[in-house]
Amino acid sequence: MNLKETTLYKILIALVALVSVPALFGGIMEPDSALYASIAKNMVLRNDWVNIYVRGIDWLDKPHLTFWLAAASFKIFGISAFAYKLPSFLFGLLGAWYLYKLAKDIYIEKTGLISALIFLSSLHILISTFDVRAEVYITTFTLAAIYHYYKAHQGSFWHIVAGSFFAACAIMIKGIFVLIPVFGGFIIYWLLTRQWKQLLKLKWWVAIALIFIFIIPELYALYIQFDLHPEKLVFGKTGVSGLKFFFWDSQFGRFFNNGPIKGKGDVSFFLHTTLWAFLPWSILFYTAVVNLFKKKNRVNLPAESIMIWTSAAITFLLFSLSKFQLPHYILIILPQFAIITALYIQEGKSLKVFFTLQNALAVLIVLILSAVAIFFGFTNHYIAIAVLVILLAVSFIIFKGLKTENLLARSAMISVGLMIFLSVFFYPSVLKYESGMEAANWLKKHYPEAKASVLMYPDAYSFDFYANGEPKYLWSYEELNKLKDEKNLVIYTPESELAKLKKDYRAEVLKSFEYYHITKLSPKFINAKTRPQLLEHFYLVKIH
């Protein structure tokens, strides 16, 4: 690879990272991001890093590390959306670096750079900068574990320690099932290349032992909060073991759909999820997968490639067979998808066809986003459209000619334009309909002395995070009666409770707010004319 290509890929990677920065200063989205942020906030406010509480009640679902990382950031930078999003963003960049290192070591530097560019510019990674959950952390930790174990396979013991540390971190984010993408590829690679004696080597058993040593903080926290207190009511029953939930119910229970948290499965779900989640690379990726099925296309690839393909394949299959499916799960194997796509692009096959497809995709995305800007009713929608058109024109003018690097650059510029549109224009407009955040910010500004509470509404997680202190949840009017004489009591409540509050209490409506579940966008919501039909209304009510 010549210096010009290297420089181009590095500039594009830096550009994609740079245009993602404004998203760090946007609001936190409901439900999951706001829930996780409020849990971390409560850890800091209570100075309790062992017990997880939601609405003042013991909460058993996700392991602790996601919340510990956010809480640590809150300690350093203060409690804010920026502080919550920053660790995930930085770990995403770390994941891209590990992806570069892994692909570079197995193949060549060019493959590493292209893989990192594809990964960082894929749509779901970009969206994850806004809607921060746990999956970016898992992606980076599993990828780091794979890299260090790959190096350990070549002989270095300290990579065993590092690999086990990162594997343990992944487990403390999501659970024991993350070991499947970590070890699955290695095991199949060893079996197919007749290296089964690797399974008996002491270093791999040491690696497993180290993983269990490194997850002791998680096991300790679960034991202290739940196993020591069988009297606690969890999932509607007592005697719930946090350790059993961690090792079994949260993992195998979800896979077999017989645990306390259930889902609905569709075998094709991740096939069509990948189509949009891996944009603008999904067509190239599916073509690359088909290409891999032809034996002649695998002849010149290193044997270690098996590790990459099979790690992705078994994880994808596991997700598809599971009854518990969410789109963001696919993030965990996007690094492997990026490597597979990068290898295919470097072959330079059908460049003219893919130029045409990617150009058509770029134009289509600009048209769709322009329509969204107009129909949504952005006050500055002409600026949004102008930015998209200018970026499209610039990419067409600068990156012309049937070359691999031009195909990559044009595709990456699609993501750059998309990210600017989302972070500067779209999400700032959409987040105005996250009423919990809007109400909490209004309350802090106009009634900073208010004692914030939530009445008869279970999902006000953004209100929890943005309001001062830790809001109380009132599940009945009996609970409200106990507090009604308190000074400065302000309640956040849905419209369904307003009539009773006005009738039975000295209630003063301070302000109303419009609400929509913004992570479930629909054409009716996008269209400003039909949007009012979908909006719910919430109120801040002061009880005198």
Steps between C-alpha positions, in 0.01 A plus 500: 500500500642838403527801729219683322252219572612469861455873554156498335368219722638664815342834404164332437516315834581827678218678314240240598615524863497880489144533364385264776615737777194734491281202593674492840337831588145394407235362731478147638233289335230289664451230596825302544759780484308716745442201728871410508599864552258536792635181660857636478380837633342328801825314569678834529225673700472210746874432494404134460677313219379155602121522496305584185174687551234614256224725639633417847444126450762223466564433132631176351564488126836623367838450671674797659789608277294723266382695803841505669659655190230767473511570874878538487457752218240687709750518785758658269287728280182543703157352429413589141409346167853569375654312793268205439573476127875566509620157628297313237636728225860452613458125529355497149820663374702247701301224330589644158867501604484135607325416175780670308763307700329163455438539125852641449662206681298232319507669159668833414484860621266598218244244616530637853438860396210414269341279768523778759349750255211269411431423867498863620288622207231229518158642585436316826838605642417861412154473660658352813672833562152644558324200653769372736434152632730214596580351160789730400679399820436130430621539142829656608561260788429187295715631214785585737476152653513338155803709406696418817411131482611499136835641611509247786445225245829616350680459833477797742365421849426863588249507218316221684465733800389793284258284301343360815467846651310629196289184478408549866408864428270382220334254740454778757321700231264236360552155647671167445370455142754752368761224526343345188626769257829508692584127506266357237712607205820367657352158580359447150826626347701250705268214411494577127879540485557189715649694788272334755793461741459875560190412702719313749768767539537636851499866393141485379382346826694770683318752280162365612611501864614862468164599352322369808748681724446827315118481526512470881390866545179425310436177690563676830256783418225256397554285809487801734184648346296185438636168625557640849142631500260227383214700656523760221218502247643464146299407188199473730648236728745456787803273522650622173873432463698770323776250420258250345341777295844614381621155396173348380173695482636813332684292238359152441162614629482764227630267233247227582239765592422336834654759731332788683564734201349373174504607136360411159731356236519512121770295328538761223514795739876564485514444124287807436641683802847475345369659180445833675734468800806447279420777249663619279694172486224238523473421126877459479494284812234260374687472171821428693330222697375336180852537359645311798290193420705450184805297595727665243449834677631360829818337369732799546365610838682415827361203690424734791221646286293202615505652848346824371226341290394236749497744794252714305303203367435321829411824678266603219339155509464514878330840480271383220388186684444684825149615585643818656605729214585869494662690209799625701621143567642500145762755608701224668598340169528811281883488534505155336257627234738790436799269446302275262387806303849652496652182359245489220538869409876456466447237234371779275226286347204659320616852588278659238192319632570599860578859405159517339329338801678718758433815294133410476495432875661839572246684284212303653614579856531872416148498351352315799671727756396809305140379505527437874635852555209653305218285639625513860500877484856592595522878530829483308423210269649680197837510677474129579426416137776730376757328724398157367508607136838677536659195667359274230629726222844535660537123540401447135745766378800407714470121502449423133642213298451126540736444792445309823602797713247722322221249558591490872526879523163564334332243723660648812382846398143367502550428870659840563200677346259276688671565832500877452130487412415290807708686757449859384146494361296186562552383859496852651153542344377153596621521861260789561235229522678315780279658761683361804822676405319819400297508822801434725709770332212749522451415867869548582495840334172636641458309829847386610373450856225256387478150644447309176275195497335280240140387538352187342744474210771231502725603208605857573870416487613821333319697771688292759832589346451869425308599815685619808577221745322166487127548422251299704260263324142502625310188400171594665311798633547361850872564456428849371283572805800436725699767317235756403583732792868515408625835383594543130355165391485488118366194317572383146194310383311387186182670382292205625562608863443872455124508562528314833784724615297811425192358670648357820808717562606862489677441174658769283606406148840657444557391142398235247734298276451297184626143497584238237702179527782638284689172454195367313473749218213474253397689183206651689736647758746626238218683322431823691135497384419157644734516801244647743290182463779297662613733776427433865502775759674518836482767766696650781253554784577683822313374806423779747 
